[in-house]
Amino acid sequence: MKIGDLVKVEGGALRPEWYGDVGIITSLDVPHAYLMALGKWYEVTFATLDQRMIRSDMLVVLNESR
């Protein structure tokens, strides 16, 4: 995954309130605390302009950016 990819929150064992939402990966830089947790994390911005740090196993790529 890379910046600009259109993703949907689908995978993972958790079902947060933003589960099923579609957003765009806006950053590959994550706070140090996320680096200590297992998995690769991405900053995703949703249509509501809400930004979340989401682990890669919860994201499905819908459309790759060029």
PDB file of N, CA, C and O in Angstrom:
ATOM      1  N   MET A   1       0.836  -1.178   0.000  1.00  0.00           N
ATOM      2  CA  MET A   1       0.000   0.000   0.000  1.00  0.00           C
ATOM      3  C   MET A   1       0.879   1.240   0.000  1.00  0.00           C
ATOM      4  O   MET A   1       1.991   1.240   0.529  1.00  0.00           O
ATOM      5  N   LYS A   2       0.354   2.288  -0.604  1.00  0.00           N
ATOM      6  CA  LYS A   2       1.105   3.544  -0.681  1.00  0.00           C
ATOM      7  C   LYS A   2       0.153   4.731  -0.537  1.00  0.00           C
ATOM      8  O   LYS A   2      -1.068   4.581  -0.575  1.00  0.00           O
ATOM      9  N   ILE A   3       0.738   5.897  -0.374  1.00  0.00           N
ATOM     10  CA  ILE A   3      -0.066   7.119  -0.235  1.00  0.00           C
ATOM     11  C   ILE A   3      -0.941   7.301  -1.473  1.00  0.00           C
ATOM     12  O   ILE A   3      -0.477   7.173  -2.606  1.00  0.00           O
ATOM     13  N   GLY A   4      -2.201   7.601  -1.232  1.00  0.00           N
ATOM     14  CA  GLY A   4      -3.143   7.822  -2.322  1.00  0.00           C
ATOM     15  C   GLY A   4      -4.017   6.622  -2.638  1.00  0.00           C
ATOM     16  O   GLY A   4      -4.995   6.755  -3.374  1.00  0.00           O
ATOM     17  N   ASP A   5      -3.687   5.450  -2.099  1.00  0.00           N
ATOM     18  CA  ASP A   5      -4.521   4.265  -2.340  1.00  0.00           C
ATOM     19  C   ASP A   5      -5.878   4.427  -1.667  1.00  0.00           C
ATOM     20  O   ASP A   5      -5.971   4.895  -0.532  1.00  0.00           O
ATOM     21  N   LEU A   6      -6.923   4.034  -2.378  1.00  0.00           N
ATOM     22  CA  LEU A   6      -8.273   4.027  -1.824  1.00  0.00           C
ATOM     23  C   LEU A   6      -8.468   2.701  -1.096  1.00  0.00           C
ATOM     24  O   LEU A   6      -8.313   1.635  -1.692  1.00  0.00           O
ATOM     25  N   VAL A   7      -8.803   2.763   0.181  1.00  0.00           N
ATOM     26  CA  VAL A   7      -8.909   1.549   0.990  1.00  0.00           C
ATOM     27  C   VAL A   7     -10.251   1.499   1.717  1.00  0.00           C
ATOM     28  O   VAL A   7     -10.915   2.518   1.913  1.00  0.00           O
ATOM     29  N   LYS A   8     -10.625   0.291   2.108  1.00  0.00           N
ATOM     30  CA  LYS A   8     -11.839   0.077   2.895  1.00  0.00           C
ATOM     31  C   LYS A   8     -11.442  -0.679   4.152  1.00  0.00           C
ATOM     32  O   LYS A   8     -10.640  -1.611   4.098  1.00  0.00           O
ATOM     33  N   VAL A   9     -12.004  -0.278   5.280  1.00  0.00           N
ATOM     34  CA  VAL A   9     -11.732  -0.956   6.545  1.00  0.00           C
ATOM     35  C   VAL A   9     -12.628  -2.183   6.601  1.00  0.00           C
ATOM     36  O   VAL A   9     -13.844  -2.062   6.745  1.00  0.00           O
ATOM     37  N   GLU A  10     -12.024  -3.379   6.485  1.00  0.00           N
ATOM     38  CA  GLU A  10     -12.814  -4.610   6.443  1.00  0.00           C
ATOM     39  C   GLU A  10     -12.256  -5.727   7.306  1.00  0.00           C
ATOM     40  O   GLU A  10     -13.022  -6.432   7.962  1.00  0.00           O
ATOM     41  N   GLY A  11     -10.971  -5.904   7.323  1.00  0.00           N
ATOM     42  CA  GLY A  11     -10.401  -7.074   7.978  1.00  0.00           C
ATOM     43  C   GLY A  11     -10.248  -6.906   9.472  1.00  0.00           C
ATOM     44  O   GLY A  11     -10.710  -5.928  10.060  1.00  0.00           O
ATOM     45  N   GLY A  12      -9.592  -7.874  10.069  1.00  0.00           N
ATOM     46  CA  GLY A  12      -9.298  -7.806  11.492  1.00  0.00           C
ATOM     47  C   GLY A  12     -10.417  -8.363  12.352  1.00  0.00           C
ATOM     48  O   GLY A  12     -11.534  -8.584  11.885  1.00  0.00           O
ATOM     49  N   ALA A  13     -10.098  -8.581  13.606  1.00  0.00           N
ATOM     50  CA  ALA A  13     -11.059  -9.161  14.545  1.00  0.00           C
ATOM     51  C   ALA A  13     -11.962  -8.103  15.169  1.00  0.00           C
ATOM     52  O   ALA A  13     -13.047  -8.424  15.655  1.00  0.00           O
ATOM     53  N   LEU A  14     -11.529  -6.858  15.161  1.00  0.00           N
ATOM     54  CA  LEU A  14     -12.315  -5.786  15.786  1.00  0.00           C
ATOM     55  C   LEU A  14     -13.341  -5.216  14.820  1.00  0.00           C
ATOM     56  O   LEU A  14     -13.168  -5.299  13.604  1.00  0.00           O
ATOM     57  N   ARG A  15     -14.394  -4.646  15.352  1.00  0.00           N
ATOM     58  CA  ARG A  15     -15.418  -3.985  14.537  1.00  0.00           C
ATOM     59  C   ARG A  15     -15.633  -2.569  15.062  1.00  0.00           C
ATOM     60  O   ARG A  15     -16.656  -2.289  15.686  1.00  0.00           O
ATOM     61  N   PRO A  16     -14.664  -1.664  14.812  1.00  0.00           N
ATOM     62  CA  PRO A  16     -14.818  -0.285  15.294  1.00  0.00           C
ATOM     63  C   PRO A  16     -15.937   0.430  14.535  1.00  0.00           C
ATOM     64  O   PRO A  16     -16.440  -0.072  13.531  1.00  0.00           O
ATOM     65  N   GLU A  17     -16.316   1.608  15.032  1.00  0.00           N
ATOM     66  CA  GLU A  17     -17.420   2.343  14.403  1.00  0.00           C
ATOM     67  C   GLU A  17     -17.119   2.741  12.964  1.00  0.00           C
ATOM     68  O   GLU A  17     -18.046   3.000  12.195  1.00  0.00           O
ATOM     69  N   TRP A  18     -15.877   2.795  12.591  1.00  0.00           N
ATOM     70  CA  TRP A  18     -15.526   3.152  11.219  1.00  0.00           C
ATOM     71  C   TRP A  18     -15.359   1.913  10.334  1.00  0.00           C
ATOM     72  O   TRP A  18     -14.904   2.030   9.196  1.00  0.00           O
ATOM     73  N   TYR A  19     -15.719   0.741  10.835  1.00  0.00           N
ATOM     74  CA  TYR A  19     -15.656  -0.494  10.052  1.00  0.00           C
ATOM     75  C   TYR A  19     -16.566  -0.360   8.831  1.00  0.00           C
ATOM     76  O   TYR A  19     -17.730   0.016   8.968  1.00  0.00           O
ATOM     77  N   GLY A  20     -16.058  -0.659   7.666  1.00  0.00           N
ATOM     78  CA  GLY A  20     -16.809  -0.540   6.423  1.00  0.00           C
ATOM     79  C   GLY A  20     -16.627   0.790   5.723  1.00  0.00           C
ATOM     80  O   GLY A  20     -17.067   0.952   4.585  1.00  0.00           O
ATOM     81  N   ASP A  21     -15.984   1.750   6.382  1.00  0.00           N
ATOM     82  CA  ASP A  21     -15.758   3.057   5.766  1.00  0.00           C
ATOM     83  C   ASP A  21     -14.648   2.993   4.728  1.00  0.00           C
ATOM     84  O   ASP A  21     -13.757   2.147   4.794  1.00  0.00           O
ATOM     85  N   VAL A  22     -14.725   3.903   3.773  1.00  0.00           N
ATOM     86  CA  VAL A  22     -13.724   4.009   2.707  1.00  0.00           C
ATOM     87  C   VAL A  22     -12.919   5.273   2.925  1.00  0.00           C
ATOM     88  O   VAL A  22     -13.477   6.315   3.271  1.00  0.00           O
ATOM     89  N   GLY A  23     -11.615   5.194   2.727  1.00  0.00           N
ATOM     90  CA  GLY A  23     -10.747   6.352   2.896  1.00  0.00           C
ATOM     91  C   GLY A  23      -9.515   6.241   2.022  1.00  0.00           C
ATOM     92  O   GLY A  23      -9.371   5.306   1.234  1.00  0.00           O
ATOM     93  N   ILE A  24      -8.635   7.207   2.174  1.00  0.00           N
ATOM     94  CA  ILE A  24      -7.402   7.264   1.391  1.00  0.00           C
ATOM     95  C   ILE A  24      -6.217   7.253   2.340  1.00  0.00           C
ATOM     96  O   ILE A  24      -6.227   7.926   3.371  1.00  0.00           O
ATOM     97  N   ILE A  25      -5.195   6.484   1.984  1.00  0.00           N
ATOM     98  CA  ILE A  25      -3.971   6.483   2.783  1.00  0.00           C
ATOM     99  C   ILE A  25      -3.284   7.827   2.567  1.00  0.00           C
ATOM    100  O   ILE A  25      -2.949   8.192   1.440  1.00  0.00           O
ATOM    101  N   THR A  26      -3.080   8.561   3.664  1.00  0.00           N
ATOM    102  CA  THR A  26      -2.508   9.895   3.562  1.00  0.00           C
ATOM    103  C   THR A  26      -1.112   9.996   4.155  1.00  0.00           C
ATOM    104  O   THR A  26      -0.430  10.999   3.949  1.00  0.00           O
ATOM    105  N   SER A  27      -0.672   8.979   4.885  1.00  0.00           N
ATOM    106  CA  SER A  27       0.670   9.037   5.446  1.00  0.00           C
ATOM    107  C   SER A  27       1.167   7.640   5.783  1.00  0.00           C
ATOM    108  O   SER A  27       0.411   6.774   6.224  1.00  0.00           O
ATOM    109  N   LEU A  28       2.466   7.450   5.559  1.00  0.00           N
ATOM    110  CA  LEU A  28       3.121   6.204   5.950  1.00  0.00           C
ATOM    111  C   LEU A  28       3.901   6.410   7.240  1.00  0.00           C
ATOM    112  O   LEU A  28       4.395   5.453   7.836  1.00  0.00           O
ATOM    113  N   ASP A  29       4.009   7.667   7.666  1.00  0.00           N
ATOM    114  CA  ASP A  29       4.705   7.996   8.913  1.00  0.00           C
ATOM    115  C   ASP A  29       3.725   7.900  10.064  1.00  0.00           C
ATOM    116  O   ASP A  29       2.695   8.575  10.081  1.00  0.00           O
ATOM    117  N   VAL A  30       4.055   7.056  11.022  1.00  0.00           N
ATOM    118  CA  VAL A  30       3.175   6.877  12.177  1.00  0.00           C
ATOM    119  C   VAL A  30       3.949   7.174  13.451  1.00  0.00           C
ATOM    120  O   VAL A  30       5.174   7.058  13.469  1.00  0.00           O
ATOM    121  N   PRO A  31       3.257   7.556  14.516  1.00  0.00           N
ATOM    122  CA  PRO A  31       3.928   7.817  15.793  1.00  0.00           C
ATOM    123  C   PRO A  31       4.691   6.587  16.284  1.00  0.00           C
ATOM    124  O   PRO A  31       4.343   5.451  15.960  1.00  0.00           O
ATOM    125  N   HIS A  32       5.717   6.831  17.055  1.00  0.00           N
ATOM    126  CA  HIS A  32       6.593   5.768  17.542  1.00  0.00           C
ATOM    127  C   HIS A  32       5.831   4.670  18.284  1.00  0.00           C
ATOM    128  O   HIS A  32       6.188   3.497  18.176  1.00  0.00           O
ATOM    129  N   ALA A  33       4.808   5.022  19.020  1.00  0.00           N
ATOM    130  CA  ALA A  33       4.043   4.026  19.782  1.00  0.00           C
ATOM    131  C   ALA A  33       3.442   2.962  18.863  1.00  0.00           C
ATOM    132  O   ALA A  33       3.349   1.796  19.248  1.00  0.00           O
ATOM    133  N   TYR A  34       3.037   3.347  17.662  1.00  0.00           N
ATOM    134  CA  TYR A  34       2.469   2.388  16.721  1.00  0.00           C
ATOM    135  C   TYR A  34       3.535   1.464  16.161  1.00  0.00           C
ATOM    136  O   TYR A  34       3.246   0.313  15.836  1.00  0.00           O
ATOM    137  N   LEU A  35       4.762   1.950  16.046  1.00  0.00           N
ATOM    138  CA  LEU A  35       5.852   1.130  15.537  1.00  0.00           C
ATOM    139  C   LEU A  35       6.182  -0.013  16.487  1.00  0.00           C
ATOM    140  O   LEU A  35       6.676  -1.055  16.059  1.00  0.00           O
ATOM    141  N   MET A  36       5.910   0.180  17.778  1.00  0.00           N
ATOM    142  CA  MET A  36       6.186  -0.856  18.765  1.00  0.00           C
ATOM    143  C   MET A  36       5.138  -1.979  18.713  1.00  0.00           C
ATOM    144  O   MET A  36       5.410  -3.099  19.144  1.00  0.00           O
ATOM    145  N   ALA A  37       3.952  -1.681  18.191  1.00  0.00           N
ATOM    146  CA  ALA A  37       2.889  -2.686  18.090  1.00  0.00           C
ATOM    147  C   ALA A  37       3.125  -3.557  16.854  1.00  0.00           C
ATOM    148  O   ALA A  37       3.777  -3.138  15.897  1.00  0.00           O
ATOM    149  N   LEU A  38       2.598  -4.740  16.895  1.00  0.00           N
ATOM    150  CA  LEU A  38       2.755  -5.646  15.763  1.00  0.00           C
ATOM    151  C   LEU A  38       2.005  -5.136  14.543  1.00  0.00           C
ATOM    152  O   LEU A  38       0.958  -4.501  14.667  1.00  0.00           O
ATOM    153  N   GLY A  39       2.540  -5.415  13.381  1.00  0.00           N
ATOM    154  CA  GLY A  39       1.888  -5.049  12.136  1.00  0.00           C
ATOM    155  C   GLY A  39       2.352  -3.719  11.584  1.00  0.00           C
ATOM    156  O   GLY A  39       3.051  -2.957  12.252  1.00  0.00           O
ATOM    157  N   LYS A  40       1.952  -3.456  10.358  1.00  0.00           N
ATOM    158  CA  LYS A  40       2.277  -2.203   9.691  1.00  0.00           C
ATOM    159  C   LYS A  40       1.063  -1.290   9.779  1.00  0.00           C
ATOM    160  O   LYS A  40      -0.066  -1.720   9.541  1.00  0.00           O
ATOM    161  N   TRP A  41       1.301  -0.031  10.120  1.00  0.00           N
ATOM    162  CA  TRP A  41       0.217   0.927  10.340  1.00  0.00           C
ATOM    163  C   TRP A  41       0.224   2.007   9.261  1.00  0.00           C
ATOM    164  O   TRP A  41       1.275   2.375   8.737  1.00  0.00           O
ATOM    165  N   TYR A  42      -0.974   2.509   8.937  1.00  0.00           N
ATOM    166  CA  TYR A  42      -1.139   3.578   7.958  1.00  0.00           C
ATOM    167  C   TYR A  42      -2.085   4.628   8.520  1.00  0.00           C
ATOM    168  O   TYR A  42      -3.007   4.311   9.273  1.00  0.00           O
ATOM    169  N   GLU A  43      -1.847   5.884   8.145  1.00  0.00           N
ATOM    170  CA  GLU A  43      -2.810   6.932   8.468  1.00  0.00           C
ATOM    171  C   GLU A  43      -3.810   6.985   7.325  1.00  0.00           C
ATOM    172  O   GLU A  43      -3.434   7.152   6.164  1.00  0.00           O
ATOM    173  N   VAL A  44      -5.089   6.841   7.662  1.00  0.00           N
ATOM    174  CA  VAL A  44      -6.156   6.852   6.665  1.00  0.00           C
ATOM    175  C   VAL A  44      -7.074   8.037   6.959  1.00  0.00           C
ATOM    176  O   VAL A  44      -7.479   8.255   8.101  1.00  0.00           O
ATOM    177  N   THR A  45      -7.396   8.798   5.912  1.00  0.00           N
ATOM    178  CA  THR A  45      -8.333   9.915   6.036  1.00  0.00           C
ATOM    179  C   THR A  45      -9.630   9.522   5.337  1.00  0.00           C
ATOM    180  O   THR A  45      -9.633   9.110   4.177  1.00  0.00           O
ATOM    181  N   PHE A  46     -10.730   9.661   6.073  1.00  0.00           N
ATOM    182  CA  PHE A  46     -12.051   9.309   5.551  1.00  0.00           C
ATOM    183  C   PHE A  46     -12.727  10.541   4.954  1.00  0.00           C
ATOM    184  O   PHE A  46     -12.226  11.657   5.092  1.00  0.00           O
ATOM    185  N   ALA A  47     -13.861  10.337   4.292  1.00  0.00           N
ATOM    186  CA  ALA A  47     -14.608  11.430   3.648  1.00  0.00           C
ATOM    187  C   ALA A  47     -15.035  12.490   4.655  1.00  0.00           C
ATOM    188  O   ALA A  47     -15.223  13.651   4.288  1.00  0.00           O
ATOM    189  N   THR A  48     -15.188  12.110   5.903  1.00  0.00           N
ATOM    190  CA  THR A  48     -15.576  13.052   6.954  1.00  0.00           C
ATOM    191  C   THR A  48     -14.384  13.872   7.449  1.00  0.00           C
ATOM    192  O   THR A  48     -14.520  14.669   8.377  1.00  0.00           O
ATOM    193  N   LEU A  49     -13.227  13.680   6.836  1.00  0.00           N
ATOM    194  CA  LEU A  49     -11.945  14.290   7.197  1.00  0.00           C
ATOM    195  C   LEU A  49     -11.419  13.776   8.538  1.00  0.00           C
ATOM    196  O   LEU A  49     -10.505  14.361   9.118  1.00  0.00           O
ATOM    197  N   ASP A  50     -11.992  12.700   9.016  1.00  0.00           N
ATOM    198  CA  ASP A  50     -11.528  12.029  10.218  1.00  0.00           C
ATOM    199  C   ASP A  50     -10.282  11.215   9.859  1.00  0.00           C
ATOM    200  O   ASP A  50     -10.296  10.468   8.881  1.00  0.00           O
ATOM    201  N   GLN A  51      -9.220  11.351  10.630  1.00  0.00           N
ATOM    202  CA  GLN A  51      -7.979  10.611  10.377  1.00  0.00           C
ATOM    203  C   GLN A  51      -7.772   9.577  11.471  1.00  0.00           C
ATOM    204  O   GLN A  51      -7.954   9.856  12.656  1.00  0.00           O
ATOM    205  N   ARG A  52      -7.389   8.378  11.048  1.00  0.00           N
ATOM    206  CA  ARG A  52      -7.157   7.273  11.988  1.00  0.00           C
ATOM    207  C   ARG A  52      -5.883   6.528  11.590  1.00  0.00           C
ATOM    208  O   ARG A  52      -5.525   6.459  10.414  1.00  0.00           O
ATOM    209  N   MET A  53      -5.217   5.980  12.585  1.00  0.00           N
ATOM    210  CA  MET A  53      -4.111   5.068  12.352  1.00  0.00           C
ATOM    211  C   MET A  53      -4.706   3.667  12.338  1.00  0.00           C
ATOM    212  O   MET A  53      -5.296   3.232  13.327  1.00  0.00           O
ATOM    213  N   ILE A  54      -4.556   2.965  11.230  1.00  0.00           N
ATOM    214  CA  ILE A  54      -5.184   1.659  11.083  1.00  0.00           C
ATOM    215  C   ILE A  54      -4.138   0.649  10.627  1.00  0.00           C
ATOM    216  O   ILE A  54      -3.324   0.921   9.744  1.00  0.00           O
ATOM    217  N   ARG A  55      -4.183  -0.521  11.255  1.00  0.00           N
ATOM    218  CA  ARG A  55      -3.237  -1.585  10.931  1.00  0.00           C
ATOM    219  C   ARG A  55      -3.559  -2.197   9.570  1.00  0.00           C
ATOM    220  O   ARG A  55      -4.724  -2.275   9.180  1.00  0.00           O
ATOM    221  N   SER A  56      -2.536  -2.624   8.857  1.00  0.00           N
ATOM    222  CA  SER A  56      -2.688  -3.106   7.489  1.00  0.00           C
ATOM    223  C   SER A  56      -3.628  -4.301   7.353  1.00  0.00           C
ATOM    224  O   SER A  56      -4.269  -4.455   6.314  1.00  0.00           O
ATOM    225  N   ASP A  57      -3.727  -5.149   8.379  1.00  0.00           N
ATOM    226  CA  ASP A  57      -4.596  -6.324   8.257  1.00  0.00           C
ATOM    227  C   ASP A  57      -6.082  -5.958   8.319  1.00  0.00           C
ATOM    228  O   ASP A  57      -6.938  -6.814   8.098  1.00  0.00           O
ATOM    229  N   MET A  58      -6.394  -4.692   8.619  1.00  0.00           N
ATOM    230  CA  MET A  58      -7.788  -4.242   8.644  1.00  0.00           C
ATOM    231  C   MET A  58      -8.163  -3.494   7.358  1.00  0.00           C
ATOM    232  O   MET A  58      -9.297  -3.037   7.216  1.00  0.00           O
ATOM    233  N   LEU A  59      -7.217  -3.370   6.427  1.00  0.00           N
ATOM    234  CA  LEU A  59      -7.466  -2.585   5.217  1.00  0.00           C
ATOM    235  C   LEU A  59      -7.489  -3.471   3.972  1.00  0.00           C
ATOM    236  O   LEU A  59      -6.703  -4.409   3.840  1.00  0.00           O
ATOM    237  N   VAL A  60      -8.401  -3.151   3.075  1.00  0.00           N
ATOM    238  CA  VAL A  60      -8.464  -3.804   1.778  1.00  0.00           C
ATOM    239  C   VAL A  60      -8.328  -2.701   0.729  1.00  0.00           C
ATOM    240  O   VAL A  60      -9.053  -1.707   0.773  1.00  0.00           O
ATOM    241  N   VAL A  61      -7.396  -2.876  -0.214  1.00  0.00           N
ATOM    242  CA  VAL A  61      -7.182  -1.860  -1.262  1.00  0.00           C
ATOM    243  C   VAL A  61      -8.297  -1.991  -2.296  1.00  0.00           C
ATOM    244  O   VAL A  61      -8.500  -3.061  -2.870  1.00  0.00           O
ATOM    245  N   LEU A  62      -9.013  -0.902  -2.527  1.00  0.00           N
ATOM    246  CA  LEU A  62     -10.057  -0.864  -3.543  1.00  0.00           C
ATOM    247  C   LEU A  62      -9.524  -0.356  -4.874  1.00  0.00           C
ATOM    248  O   LEU A  62      -9.928  -0.830  -5.936  1.00  0.00           O
ATOM    249  N   ASN A  63      -8.607   0.617  -4.810  1.00  0.00           N
ATOM    250  CA  ASN A  63      -8.063   1.212  -6.025  1.00  0.00           C
ATOM    251  C   ASN A  63      -6.674   1.752  -5.708  1.00  0.00           C
ATOM    252  O   ASN A  63      -6.516   2.587  -4.818  1.00  0.00           O
ATOM    253  N   GLU A  64      -5.671   1.276  -6.435  1.00  0.00           N
ATOM    254  CA  GLU A  64      -4.310   1.745  -6.201  1.00  0.00           C
ATOM    255  C   GLU A  64      -4.056   3.061  -6.928  1.00  0.00           C
ATOM    256  O   GLU A  64      -4.519   3.278  -8.048  1.00  0.00           O
ATOM    257  N   SER A  65      -3.309   3.926  -6.260  1.00  0.00           N
ATOM    258  CA  SER A  65      -2.917   5.176  -6.907  1.00  0.00           C
ATOM    259  C   SER A  65      -1.758   4.891  -7.847  1.00  0.00           C
ATOM    260  O   SER A  65      -1.118   3.843  -7.759  1.00  0.00           O
ATOM    261  N   ARG A  66      -1.497   5.810  -8.729  1.00  0.00           N
ATOM    262  CA  ARG A  66      -0.411   5.598  -9.707  1.00  0.00           C
ATOM    263  C   ARG A  66       0.922   5.959  -9.171  1.00  0.00           C
ATOM    264  O   ARG A  66       1.924   5.834  -9.875  1.00  0.00           O
TER     265      ARG A  66
END
